[in-house]
Amino acid sequence: MLNKNILIGVTGGIAAYKVVEVASRLKKLGANVRVMMTGSATEFVSPRTFQEITGNAVFVEMFGDAAHFHVAHVALADFADLVLIAPATANFLAKAAHGIADDLLTTTILASDKPLLIAPSMNTKMFLNPSTQENLRILKSRGVKILEPASGNLACGTVGKGRLPEPEEICAAVEKFFAPKILVGKKILVTAGGTIEAIDPVRYIGNRSSGRMGYEIAKSAANHGAEVVLISGKSELEPPDGLKFLKVESAVEMREKVLSEFDSVDAVIMSAAVADYRVKNISEQKIKKSAENLTLELVKNPDILRELGGLKKSQVLVGFAAETQNILDYANKKLVEKNLDFIVANDVTAEGAGFGVTTNIASIIWRGGKIETFPKMTKADLSEKIIERVADLLK
Ligand code: CTP
C-alpha cells in the first residue's frame, strides 16, 4: 500500500462515520489518501475530520476554494490509483450508472478512468429495489468492483442486507486490489460446497459444508489475476464476480464438469465436500411413510480428486481433508493416494474451524512430509496462504 494514491468518495449515508476509520487505516498502511464528499455526506461527518485524519484538504464543492488543486475533478481523478466510494447511496449508484454529474463527486467519477471500488450501504428495500439492482448490474458490467453490503441491524431500525461492511473488510478489499498479481496467465479450477444426492424428488442426502472456504479461494485466485472456474455444489453464498461459475448438485455432475475443464487448467483446488455415496435407486415419486424402518441402498460415488490424481500431467492438485480424528495421518494418506501436491487438513470439530464459520484452523501437508501449521485465521486469509503456495508451484 506504500505510496498508493487512494481517492475516497463519501456519499450521504449514516455509515459515513465508519469511513473515517477506513481512511485512517489506509493512511497507516502508507497510502496517500484524499477525500471528496457530497453535500449530504457532510451532514453526517465533518470534512474537517477527514482532513485531520488524511492530512489533506477535503473536497466538497464543485467550485470551492481548494485553490492549490487546479480543476479539482480532473486533478482528483488523475491523482487516484483507485477510487473507493463508501458508503455509496442508492442515489449515487443511479447517477454513476447513468453518467449523471451534478456535484464534485459524481463529476470526478465521470472524469475518471481509474479502477472503481464501490461499497453500497442503504436500507434493505432500497438495496433490493429493481432500480438499484439494475444500476449495480450496469456498473459491474463495466468492471466496477462492488463490495457486497452485509446483513444486520440497519440504522432505519430494520434488519436485512444493506450494512456497510466493517472498515477492516473494506481495507482488505483495497489491499487485495493492490495485491501482486501472482497468477496472471494461469487458469485455476476450484470446487466448493457440498454435493447433494437425491433420494426422491423431495429429499436428498447432504452435508454441512457452507462453501465459504472454496468461494474465498476462488475470489483470492481471481484477485491475483487468475482465470477462475468455480464449480459449486450446494451453498447459500452469492457467486463471486469476475469468474466462471458453474452450479452442480450431485457428485456425478460435479465429476463431469470438473473433467470437462481439467485439461485446460493449471491447478485444481478441491475444497468441495463431495458425498462418498449416492442412493442406488432414486425414487421417481415421493417416498410415502409406511413401515417403521426404511432402508436406502447406497452405492459409492466416484472419487473425483483421486481420478484427477491419475490423469494429472503438469497440473497442481490441492485437496482438503476435513477430519474429526487422527487428522494428520488421515490427511497424509489422502495426499499420497490422490497424488496431490499438498493437502489442507483441518479438524472440523474444533472451535473456530469447519462448517458454517468464517474462520479455520488448518495445516498444510506437503509431499515429502513437511507440515505447516497455521493459527486460527479467517477463511479469506487461509485462502491467500493456499493461493500463494499454488502460485509458487506454478512458477
Ligand atoms: N473428494 C473427491 N471426491 C470424493 C470424495 C472426496 O474429489 N468422492 C475430494 C474432496 O474434495 C477433498 C478430498 O477428496 O479435497 C478429501 O475428501 P474427504 O471427504 O476428506 O476424504 P475421502 O477421500 O472422501 O475419505 P473419507 O470420507 O473416508 O475421510
Residues whose N, C-alpha, C, O or C-beta is under 5 A from the ligand:
A	BS01	CTP	M270 S271 A272 A273 V274 A275 D276 N301 P302 D303 I304 L305 V318 G319 F320 A321 A322
